[in-house]
């Protein structure tokens, strides 16, 4: 039996925290971030993120290479 899982992406923060979310939600976050200029606090998915502390949004493959 195979488990069906959603593709995940990792939001990596400067302090090493990894927040794993569904890739479709990560794409929405990336769209939001592209519209910003400068560092801001953004509310996303019931969480507040300081964009100054955001390193990036990465695929599981990229994270395993790290």
C-alpha positions in Angstrom: 0.0 0.0 0.0 1.3 3.4 -0.9 0.7 6.5 1.1 -0.3 9.6 -0.8 1.5 12.6 0.5 1.5 16.2 -0.6 4.8 17.7 -1.8 6.4 19.9 0.9 8.7 22.9 0.8 10.8 24.3 3.6 10.8 27.9 4.8 14.3 28.3 6.2 14.9 31.0 8.8 18.3 32.6 9.8 18.2 31.0 13.2 18.0 27.5 11.7 14.3 27.0 12.2 12.7 24.9 9.4 9.0 25.4 8.7 7.7 22.7 6.4 4.5 23.5 4.5 2.7 22.2 1.4 4.3 23.4 -1.8 1.2 25.1 -3.0 1.1 27.3 0.1 4.8 27.9 -0.2 4.2 29.2 -3.7 1.6 31.7 -2.3 4.2 32.9 0.2 6.8 33.3 -2.5 4.3 35.4 -4.5 3.7 37.6 -1.5 7.4 38.0 -0.8 8.1 39.1 -4.4 5.7 42.0 -4.0 7.5 43.3 -0.9 10.3 45.9 -0.8 12.5 45.9 2.2 12.1 43.9 5.4 8.6 43.5 6.8 6.6 41.4 9.2 4.2 39.4 7.1 1.3 37.3 8.4 1.0 34.0 6.5 -0.9 30.9 7.4 -1.7 32.1 11.0 2.0 32.8 11.6 4.0 36.1 11.5 7.3 36.0 9.7 10.0 38.7 9.8 11.2 38.7 6.2 14.6 39.9 7.4 15.1 36.5 9.0 14.0 34.5 6.0 16.8 32.7 4.1 14.5 31.2 1.5 11.9 28.7 0.5 13.5 25.4 -0.5 12.5 22.0 -2.0 13.1 18.8 0.0 15.9 17.9 -2.4 17.7 21.1 -1.7 17.3 20.6 2.0 18.7 17.1 1.8 21.7 18.4 -0.1 22.4 20.8 2.8 
